[in-house]
Amino acid sequence: MLRSDRFLAYALILPVVAAVVAFVVGPTYNVATLSLTQVVMGMERGFGTLGNFKALAADPVFGLVLKNTAIWILGGTVLCVSVGLAVGTYLAIDSRMTGWLRALILLPWVLPDVVTAMAWKWMLHGQVGIIGQTLQQSGMTEGTVSFLGDPALVMWVLVVVLIWRKMPLVALILCAAIRAVPDDQMEAARMDGANAVERFRFVTLPNIAFSLTAVTVISMIWITAEFALPWIMTGGGPANASQIMATYIYQQSFEFFNWGVASAMSVVNLAMLASIVALYLYINRRSWASEGQK
């Protein structure tokens, strides 16, 4: 009986293992080997070389790409989770308004990436964009602002659009976690004289710590993998001012056909993401352990 149960368990797990190997391990292995392969005119010219990584280090654009990627991933994740936590806290309040907002807030998240990118690209246009015209007519700016054409603004404008796109799901997940906080704990804190800020700090946050960690890691992975939004809105411009790892890998692969260099960038991107996620989980694990000892 036990042997048959074990066989059934293996039979159920096998398709999942096969899918992971086919769609995760296999492509990752291919990219890793290609990053160590010299490719000239589409033909492999030797394996085991670090030439692709040396070319990447010598690329003057790559430093700017790393800086933009840090703004994109870290800035986008921190702001997305922070705004999502604030909105989720408000949505957790029982009222007719919040009931409607819980249903409507997902609209930005369910819209296709192409629709979102094209709509924001039009609204932020330097000449005919409604946002620039509104600011000019209200007297806040002397003339139209080229949000996507100014190298000093473009990355942060993309981050704002990213937050508008990704924040709603984060807010709903955290809203559900906040609403699941036991009422007796909140009531006990209230009876002890804790104000709203103290109740949120010492009761709500510890109860939603796991949900907060989960949405942070998921948001980080989503943002790292996001390609359509920045590519459609700016194409990496102006003058590579909004070029991030995802768009630069695409450009090197499918426009310049530098498969080896693009694969090397993919390896660097994966290593960066894994390091950030591992550090974040390590810090949170230590904090959970200290909380448990208390």
Secondary structure, 3 states (H helix, E strand, C coil): CHHHHHHHHHHHHHHHHHHHHHHHHHHHHHHHHHHCEEEECCEEEEECCCHHHHHHHHCHHHHHHHHHHHHHHHHHHHHHHHHHHHHHHHHCCCCHHHHHHHHHCCHHHHCCHHHHHHHHHHHCCCCCCHHHHHHHHCCCCCCCCCCCCCCCCHHHHHHHHHHHHHHHHHHHHHHHHHHCCCHHHHHHHHHCCCCHHHHHHHHHHHHCHHHHHHHHHHHHHHHHHCCHHHHHHCCCCCCCCCCCHHHHHHHHHHCCCCHHHHHHHHHHHHHHHHHHHHHHHHHHHHHHHHHHHC
